[in-house]
Structures are given as structure tokens and as C-alpha cells.
Amino acid sequence: MDPATSSSSPAASHGPTAATSVAAALDASGVDRAVLILQHTALSRPATILEALAGLGLSVDVRPLHDGAPLPTPEQLKESAALISLGGAMNTDDSAFPFLIAERALLAEAVRRDLPVLGICLGAQQLARALGGSVYQRQVPEVGWLPLRVLVSAGLFAGVPSPFEALEWHAQSFSSPPGATVLAVRDGDDGAQAFRVGRRAWGLQFHPEVDAAMLDAWLEHDNKGLRRHDPDLWGALHRQRDTIVHGSSALCRRLIANFADSF
């Protein structure tokens, strides 16, 4: 399946969590409501998220915004079971991508309507800004397979060990929006790694969705200049490749299952 253009077919349900999620993804007339996924760049794919959602019997509607796919209107949000906003190499204020402003308005409306929302890296920064938080340039990019500490071991992070390791790959970070609950942090860093706003809107600064092909592409593309500025880290990420891929897969499946429980 081409994740930029296709929707996944619902997979068979396995256990009560999947069955509950599938039931919640149907509207009152029994029509399937897909999980809406906003993709910002070709290199930032839904990857393992697609596998996790398919394993729960949920279909997806992937919108490659970088290729000109339209954002839904606020009224069309009622046709979606949830909304996921992915990462991307641009900043939230990058004028070369005018869809970012419209996306923030859509995210704010989704939260107002109590639609389940999950933002990842850029998507979390977009969500934070949409709800009154801020995004700031880091003095040093946060890149690596790094240990994070869970502050709230329930909801999205139910069943996630603390500490856990996750892939970081960003030069900006968010300040959580007013009223948000910080869910995870990295010791020694001032920024939050995860937050929740309201009942079911979450932002994650790290990348649980990365798979082998995505990680290989990021290392080759090297948009953070690791080869030149930090060759030791670049080499370490190559050596840790399999560990990152397997660890991210398990983490992503757990987080997506917990996210689906909110539908």
C-alpha cells in the first residue's frame, strides 16, 4: 500500500481493545470513520502507525499536504474517528508551507469538538501553538536514541515503562499550552516530551512511528548535518539501527493502542 495515497483496509479485531476501537470508529449509521493522518513531507511517513491501526481494525485517510492534498473542513471532522498530525523538516512558522497555518486552526477545532488528536514532533508543535503554547529554537538539536521518563503512567502512557527510550530528531521544541498536563520529560532538558490537553488530545516530541526505511532515509538525508557536526552520533545511530527500529515498533504499537482506546 502507498501510505501517501491509500487507506488501509480494516483488519480483523483481536481482543476487547480492538473490538472497542472498531465500534467507536463507526458512526450512528454504522459507517466507517477513518483515522485522519496529516503528512507534511515525503520523508515523514505514518510508517508503523499504519501497521498498528490496521492491527486494530481501523482504516486511515492519509493526506499528503506537501503534495497538495486538501485539509478537511471543520465540518468534515465529524467524518473522522481521530486525527494524527505527523512530523516534518519545516518549522511551524515556515512561510513556504502555508498549509501549516490552516492546519493549526483545524487542530484547535478538533480539540474543541473533542476529537481524539495525536501530534508527533512537528505535529505536536503545531498542536501546542494551536492551543496557546509556543515553539522555540533549541541551542543544540535534540537527536538520538534517548531515555525519557514518564510522569503520568496512565492514558496514552499506560503500560509504557519508565524510563523508556525513543528516537529524537528535532531542532525546535514546544512549550506546553496553558492547562496542559506534562506526561513525559527527558532528565537534564527543560522541554516537555509529551503533554495532554483536555480529555484526549496529546502531543509527543519524539518519533515512535519510525521504521527501518524511514530511519535509513533520515540518516542518508541527514537534515541535521550530523555527518559534519557530530559524526560520533551519526555513527552511533547507524550502529543502533536495529535496536531503534525494534524498540520504536513496540513503543508505537502500545501508544497507538492506548490512543485508540480514547475513540
N, C-alpha and C positions, 0 to 999 in steps of 0.2 A: 504494500500500500504506500502511495505517495502521501506523506503526512501533510504536505503543504496544500493539497487539493482535495483529499478524500475524507470521508467519515468512516469510523470503524464500525463493523457490524457487531451488534450486541453478542457477547459470549455467554456461555451457559453460566448460571449462578452457582456459586459454591459456598454454602453455609448461610447463616442468617444475616450477616453483614451485607453480603452481595444481594441477597433477596430483598432486604430492606431498601438498599440503594436503588435497585431497579424499580421497585414500586414507587419510590419517591420521585423518580425521574419521569414518571408518566403523569400527564395532566388529568383533569377530571374525566375527560372523554377517552382516556386510555392511549392517547397519542404520545409517542416517544419524544422526550425533550432532551436534546443533546447537550453535552458539556461544551460550552463555547470557549475556544482557545485562541488567544490573540498572539500571533507570532510576529516578531519585529525584524528579524534578519534570517537569511538562509542558514547561517551557522548556529542559530539558537532555536533548535527544533524541540518539539514536545518529547521526542525520544522515549524514555522509559515511562513517561506519563501515559502515553498511548497504550502501552502494554498493560499497565496497572489498571487503567479504566476499562479496557477490553476484558480483562480478567474478572472485573466486577459486573460485566454485562452492560456496560454503559457505552453509548455512542458519542461521537465527538463531531464538532463543527469547527475546523481549524481555519482561521482567517489569516493568510499571509499578508499582513498590512504593507510590508515592504514591496510586495508585488502588485499593490493597488487594490487588494481585496477591501470591500467596504466594511466599516463598523456597523453593527446593527443600530437601529434607532432605539431610544429608551423604551418605547412601547414594545419593540421586538424582544426585549429582555425576558418577557414572560414566556417566550418560546424556548428558553434555555433552562436546564437544570442547575447550572452553575457557570461561573466564569473563571478562567485561568489566564493570567497575563504573564507571558514568558520574559526571558532576559533579552539582552541586545547590547551591541557595542556602543550605541549612541548614549548621550546624556539626556535627561528628561527635558532639558531646555534647548535641545538641538533643533535649530530652525530649519534644517534640511529635511526634517521629518514632521510636517505639520499635523500628521495624524496623532501625534503624541498629546497635543492639547485636547483634541476631541476625545481621545481615549480616557484622559483623566476625568472629563465630565461624565463619561459613561461609567467609569468605576465608581464615582461618587453616587450616581443614580442607582447603580446596582446595590450598593450598600444601603442606600435609603430604602430600597424596595426589599431589603433583607434577602437578597440573592446570595448564596454561598460564593465567596470570592477568594481566590488564592493568587497572590502576586509573587513572582520569583525574580530576584535580583533587580533588573530594571523594572519589572512588573511590580515589585514591592516598593521601589522608589516612586513609581507612578502612583501607586495606591496611597503611599504616605503623603505625597504632595496633594493629591486629590482631596484628602481629608484634613488638610491643615498642617501637616508635618513639613519637613524640609529635606533637601538633599544637598550634601556638601562634598567638595573635593577632598580626598584623603591626601595627606602628605606623602604617603607611600601606598601604592596599590596593595590591596589585600588579596593575595594569590597563594594557593597551596591547599594541601590536604590537611586541614587544621582541626584541632579539638574544640568543640563547643559544649557549653554547659546549659542544661535545661533548667529553667526556673519554675515552670508550671508543667508538671507531668500528667496532664490530662488533656482532653480535647484533641487537638491536632497532634500533640506530642505524647499521647497515650501509648505506652509500650516502647517508646524510644529511650534507650539507655542514656544516662548522663555520667560522664561526658560521652559524646559521640563525635565521630569525625565526618566532615563534609568538605566538598570542594568549594573553595572561594575563588572568585575571578572577577574582581571589580576595582575600579579606581575612585568610585564615589560610594558614599554610604548614606543611609537615611537617618533622620531623627524621627522617632515615632510620633504619630499625630496625637493631638490632645485627646485624653481619655483612653488611650490605648494601653493594653497590658503587655509588657515585655515578657516574652516567653523563653528566649534563649539569648545567651551572650557568649562572647569569647573573652576569657580572662586576659587582662592586660590591654584590652582595647575598649575605648569609650563608647563605641557604637553598639546598637542592638543588633541581634542576628535574626530575631523573629518577633512579631507582635500580632496581637488580635485587637480588632475594633468591633464593638457590638457583639452580636451572638455568633456570627460566622463569616467574618472577613479577616484574612490572615496575610501577612507579608513575610517572606523569607529572603534574607540577603544572600544565602548560599544556594548552590545548584544541586538539588537531589536528582534532577532529571537526566543528568549526563550519562551517555552510553559510550561504548568504545569508539564508534565512528565519530561522535561529536568531540570527544576528548582528543583524538588523533588530529582532527581538523583544527581545533583550538591551538594545540601545540605547534602545528605546522604554520598556521596563520600568524600566531604569536603577536596578537594585537597589543600586548602589554610590553613588548620588547625584552622578554626575558633572556633571549639568547645573548643580547648585548649587555643588559644591565644586571642580570642575575643568572649567569649560566649555571651556577650550582643548583638553583631552584629549578631551572628548566630541565637539567639532567635528573634531578630527584623526581620530578613529576613523570618523566619517561619511565624511570625505574619503578615507580609506584603505580603505573598504569593499571595493571590488573586489579590491584587492591582497591584503587579508586573506583573502577568500574563495578566490581562486585559489591563493595560497600555502598555505593550510591544506589545501586539497584534495590538492595534490601531496604535502605532508608526511604527511597521514593515509594516503594510499594506500601510501606507502613503509613507514610504520611498521606498518600492518596486514599488508602482505605479509611483512614480517620476523617479525611476531608469528605469523602462520600457519605460517611455516617451523618453528616450535617445536612444532607439534602432533604 
